[in-house]
Amino acid sequence: MARPGRAHDNTAARHDHILAHLRAAGLGALAALGFRGLDNDVFDPVIVTGFHASRTDKLTPGQKTANRVLAAGRAPVEHGFAHMKNWRILTKLRTDPARATQLLRVLIVLTNLEVNR
């Protein structure tokens, strides 16, 4: 369900029990570094995030390769969001988040039709 823009992605994911829904469906998700810490299950992770470098610990070549593969998998989704932003209707939307969810579903269908033409 759509949430106000001030809600952080991790907070929204926890509130909507995204991890439980993904596990129940037997699915997983590729996520940005902002989702680190959302899924702390080491033995059965559902959310896959990249590796983060710090000042003292640089990324190994394997970690850099893993980040590139993850970014390549996430790129089509990010492009889809960029296409949806072209509609600009979402920037001026002032309605109940539940109605925004319905509108977003319609926009996804229209965007897919437009992109795949």
Secondary structure, DSSP 8 states (H G I E B T S, - for coil): ----TTS-HHHHHHHTTHHHHHHHHT--EE--GGGTTS---SSS-SEE------SSS---HHHHHHHHHHHHHHHHHHHHHHHHHTT-GGGG--S-HHHHHHHHHHHHHHHHHHHT-
